[in-house]
Every structure is written in C-alpha cells, then in structure tokens.
Amino acid sequence: MLYIFLVALVLIMIGELADKSQLLALLLATRYKAWQVLIGIFVATFVVHFFTTLIGQIAGTAIPEGIIPWLTGILFIGFGVWTLRGDRVEESEADKGSKFGPIVATGIAFFLAELGDKTQIMTLAIAVDPGTALVTYLRSAGPAVQSVLSGLGSPETVGEAGRFWAVTLGSTLGMVAADAIAIGIGRLLGGRVPERLMRRVSGVVFILFGLASIATTVFA
C-alpha cells in the first residue's frame, strides 16, 4: 500500500510542476492567504480524485492484463509531451466562486480546473495500474533495489480498498504538496517560478516512466 501511495504522490507532484493548476495556485495565493488556498485545493482535489480513482479501478478490471503496461506507458509518454508543451492559466479562472470566500473560491476554481486536466487523467492511469509493471521491471535491477521495494510492499498484494485509498490520498497530497512548494518558491523569488525548467524535468520523467512500463512487456 505504501508503494502505491508513493507512486501516486510522486507522479502527481511531478505532474503539477508548471501545470495550469500550479499556476492557478500561485495566482490565488496573491489574493488569499496560503493556508486558505491549500485547504481549498485539498478539498477540491480530493473530491475529483476520489471519483477518478473509482472509475480507474473499475476500468482496470475490464482491461486485459497484458495490455495495461502498454496503455500505461503510452499514456505517460503522452503526459510527458503534454507537459513539455505547457499550459496557461487565465486570470478569469481565479475569479470563479470569488463571492463565496477564499477557501470556497479556491475549491471551486480548482474543481473546475481539474476536470479533464492532465493530473486528473494521470490519476486515472495510476488507478488502472499503480506502477505494477514498473516494480516488476525494477526487481531485476539488483538486490539493493529489491530490498527497498520489499519494504514498501508489493502492489499485487494490496486489496481493492487499500489500493483505492492509496491512490486517492497519494494523488491528493501530491497535488497539495506541489502547489505548496510553488507558492513558497514564488514568494521567495518574487512571484517568478522557473516554469520552463520545471516543465522539462517533469516531461522527461514521465516519458522515462512510460518507456520503463513498456519495457517490462517487451523484455519480459
């Protein structure tokens, strides 16, 4: 369960780098207090990812097992290209729900921004296959990697309920953590965040993750 939680946490956190949602968080943090923005982000993300994970798990049971690594790999390569291309956030997106107060305004803005966004689709992909193919690939990397993976637990041994909550909470907290970091860096740098560098790092990570997932099938 810990392994699945960490996969969701890390991948969504990386996926948020220079994403539209992160830029929206920076914009909202110039209007409201940081803790108000983060609470709103947590509530909105939890609601969206709760139902997204549920759909992902249902879809995962309907997809043939041999196709899942290919599907996951192709999706993450696509996420990498999407990330490298970049997103923009409009000023009007921050105004949605502003009459309801800081926390509710942030929640409404993020709920609408997350629908169909890259991180929602990523959460769906993780719920379908939370790195099972990747962990199989890493087991051949040597005893040191195997000992680390054994401490985190195997995805295959986690029940449906445990997997559901690991993906939901991991993806939600990954989103909040990435936005919290962005807000902190933005304030330290006077509102400037190295968007291009962040996009390149996260884009490359996703492409590598996708290729590793496909490699487990090709070289099995």
C-alpha positions as CSV (number, residue, x, y, z in Angstrom):
1,M,0.0,0.0,0.0
2,L,2.9,2.4,0.8
3,Y,4.4,1.7,-2.6
4,I,1.1,2.7,-4.4
5,F,0.7,5.7,-2.2
6,L,4.3,6.9,-3.0
7,V,3.8,6.3,-6.7
8,A,0.7,8.4,-6.8
9,L,2.2,11.1,-4.5
10,V,5.4,11.5,-6.5
11,L,4.0,11.2,-10.0
12,I,1.2,13.7,-9.3
13,M,3.6,16.0,-7.6
14,I,5.9,15.9,-10.6
15,G,2.9,16.3,-12.9
16,E,2.0,19.5,-11.2
17,L,5.3,21.2,-12.0
18,A,4.4,24.2,-14.1
19,D,1.0,22.8,-14.7
20,K,-2.0,25.0,-15.2
21,S,-3.3,24.1,-11.7
22,Q,0.0,25.1,-10.1
23,L,0.0,28.4,-11.9
24,L,-3.6,28.9,-10.7
25,A,-2.4,28.2,-7.1
26,L,0.2,30.9,-7.5
27,L,-2.3,33.4,-8.8
28,L,-4.8,32.7,-6.0
29,A,-2.0,32.9,-3.4
30,T,-1.5,36.6,-4.4
31,R,-5.2,37.2,-3.4
32,Y,-5.7,35.0,-0.4
33,K,-3.7,33.5,2.5
34,A,-1.6,30.5,1.6
35,W,-3.3,28.2,4.1
36,Q,-6.8,29.1,2.7
37,V,-5.6,28.3,-0.8
38,L,-4.2,25.0,0.3
39,I,-7.3,23.9,2.1
40,G,-9.4,24.8,-0.9
41,I,-7.0,22.8,-3.2
42,F,-7.1,19.8,-0.9
43,V,-10.9,19.6,-0.7
44,A,-11.4,20.1,-4.5
45,T,-8.7,17.7,-5.4
46,F,-9.9,15.0,-3.0
47,V,-13.4,15.1,-4.5
48,V,-12.2,15.0,-8.1
49,H,-9.6,12.3,-7.5
50,F,-12.0,10.2,-5.3
51,F,-14.3,9.6,-8.2
52,T,-11.5,9.5,-10.8
53,T,-9.7,6.7,-8.8
54,L,-13.0,4.8,-8.5
55,I,-13.5,5.0,-12.3
56,G,-9.9,4.0,-12.9
57,Q,-10.2,0.9,-10.7
58,I,-13.4,-0.2,-12.5
59,A,-11.7,0.3,-15.9
60,G,-8.6,-1.6,-14.7
61,T,-10.6,-4.7,-14.0
62,A,-12.1,-4.6,-17.5
63,I,-8.8,-4.2,-19.4
64,P,-6.8,-7.4,-20.3
65,E,-3.7,-7.6,-18.0
66,G,-1.2,-7.8,-20.9
67,I,-2.5,-4.6,-22.4
68,I,-2.2,-2.5,-19.2
69,P,1.6,-1.9,-19.3
70,W,1.4,-0.7,-22.9
71,L,-1.6,1.5,-22.1
72,T,0.1,3.0,-19.1
73,G,3.4,3.5,-21.0
74,I,1.7,5.3,-23.9
75,L,-0.3,7.5,-21.6
76,F,2.7,8.6,-19.6
77,I,4.7,9.3,-22.7
78,G,1.7,11.4,-23.8
79,F,1.8,13.1,-20.4
80,G,5.5,13.9,-20.9
81,V,4.8,15.5,-24.3
82,W,1.8,17.4,-22.9
83,T,3.9,18.7,-20.0
84,L,6.7,19.8,-22.3
85,R,4.2,21.7,-24.4
86,G,3.0,23.6,-21.3
87,D,-0.3,25.1,-20.1
88,R,-1.6,28.6,-19.5
89,V,-3.9,29.9,-16.8
90,E,-6.3,32.7,-17.5
91,E,-7.0,35.5,-14.9
92,S,-10.7,34.7,-15.1
93,E,-10.2,31.2,-13.8
94,A,-9.2,32.6,-10.4
95,D,-12.4,34.7,-10.2
96,K,-14.7,31.7,-10.3
97,G,-16.6,31.5,-7.0
98,S,-14.8,34.6,-5.5
99,K,-18.0,35.8,-3.9
100,F,-18.1,32.8,-1.6
101,G,-14.9,33.5,0.3
102,P,-11.2,32.4,-0.1
103,I,-11.5,28.7,0.7
104,V,-14.7,28.0,-1.3
105,A,-13.5,30.3,-4.1
106,T,-10.2,28.3,-4.4
107,G,-12.1,25.0,-4.1
108,I,-14.5,25.9,-7.0
109,A,-11.7,27.2,-9.2
110,F,-9.6,24.1,-8.7
111,F,-12.5,21.7,-9.1
112,L,-13.3,23.2,-12.5
113,A,-9.6,23.4,-13.4
114,E,-9.0,19.8,-12.6
115,L,-11.9,18.4,-14.7
116,G,-10.2,17.0,-17.8
117,D,-6.8,18.3,-16.7
118,K,-3.6,16.3,-17.1
119,T,-3.3,15.4,-13.4
120,Q,-6.9,14.0,-13.3
121,I,-6.1,11.8,-16.3
122,M,-2.8,10.8,-14.6
123,T,-4.7,9.8,-11.5
124,L,-7.0,7.7,-13.7
125,A,-3.9,6.0,-15.3
126,I,-2.4,5.3,-11.9
127,A,-5.6,3.8,-10.6
128,V,-5.7,1.5,-13.6
129,D,-2.1,0.3,-12.9
130,P,-0.3,1.9,-9.9
131,G,3.2,1.0,-11.2
132,T,2.8,-2.8,-11.1
133,A,4.7,-3.2,-14.4
134,L,7.4,-0.8,-13.2
135,V,8.0,-2.6,-9.9
136,T,8.3,-5.9,-11.8
137,Y,11.0,-4.2,-14.0
138,L,12.9,-2.8,-11.1
139,R,13.0,-6.2,-9.3
140,S,15.6,-7.2,-11.9
141,A,17.8,-4.2,-11.1
142,G,19.6,-5.9,-8.2
143,P,19.3,-6.9,-4.5
144,A,19.6,-3.3,-3.3
145,V,16.5,-2.2,-5.2
146,Q,14.7,-5.4,-4.3
147,S,15.3,-4.8,-0.6
148,V,13.8,-1.3,-0.9
149,L,10.8,-2.5,-2.8
150,S,10.1,-5.3,-0.3
151,G,10.0,-2.7,2.4
152,L,7.4,-0.6,0.5
153,G,5.2,-3.6,-0.2
154,S,4.1,-5.2,-3.5
155,P,1.1,-3.7,-5.5
156,E,-0.2,-7.2,-6.2
157,T,-0.8,-7.9,-2.5
158,V,-2.9,-4.8,-1.8
159,G,-6.6,-5.2,-1.7
160,E,-9.0,-3.1,-3.8
161,A,-9.9,-0.8,-0.8
162,G,-6.3,-0.2,0.2
163,R,-5.3,0.5,-3.4
164,F,-8.2,2.9,-3.8
165,W,-7.3,5.0,-0.7
166,A,-3.6,4.8,-1.5
167,V,-4.1,6.3,-5.0
168,T,-6.8,8.9,-3.8
169,L,-4.8,10.2,-0.9
170,G,-1.4,9.9,-2.6
171,S,-2.6,11.9,-5.6
172,T,-4.4,14.5,-3.5
173,L,-1.5,15.1,-1.1
174,G,0.9,15.2,-4.1
175,M,-1.2,17.9,-5.7
176,V,-1.3,19.9,-2.4
177,A,2.5,19.4,-1.8
178,A,3.4,20.6,-5.3
179,D,1.2,23.7,-5.0
180,A,2.5,24.5,-1.5
181,I,6.1,24.3,-2.8
182,A,5.2,26.5,-5.8
183,I,3.6,29.1,-3.5
184,G,6.7,29.1,-1.3
185,I,9.2,29.4,-4.2
186,G,7.0,32.0,-5.9
187,R,7.1,34.2,-2.8
188,L,10.8,33.7,-2.3
189,L,11.5,34.6,-6.0
190,G,9.1,37.5,-6.0
191,G,6.4,35.6,-7.9
192,R,8.8,34.2,-10.5
193,V,8.9,30.4,-10.9
194,P,11.3,28.7,-13.4
195,E,8.4,27.3,-15.5
196,R,10.5,26.1,-18.4
197,L,12.9,24.1,-16.3
198,M,10.1,22.6,-14.3
199,R,8.2,21.5,-17.4
200,R,11.3,19.9,-18.9
201,V,12.1,17.9,-15.7
202,S,8.6,16.6,-15.3
203,G,8.2,15.9,-19.0
204,V,11.3,13.8,-19.2
205,V,10.4,11.9,-16.0
206,F,7.0,11.0,-17.5
207,I,8.5,9.9,-20.8
208,L,11.0,7.7,-19.0
209,F,8.3,6.2,-16.7
210,G,6.2,5.4,-19.8
211,L,9.2,3.8,-21.6
212,A,10.0,1.7,-18.5
213,S,6.4,0.5,-18.3
214,I,6.5,-0.6,-21.9
215,A,10.0,-2.2,-21.5
216,T,8.5,-4.6,-18.9
217,T,6.4,-6.1,-21.6
218,V,8.9,-6.0,-24.4
219,F,11.8,-7.6,-22.4
220,A,9.7,-9.8,-20.1
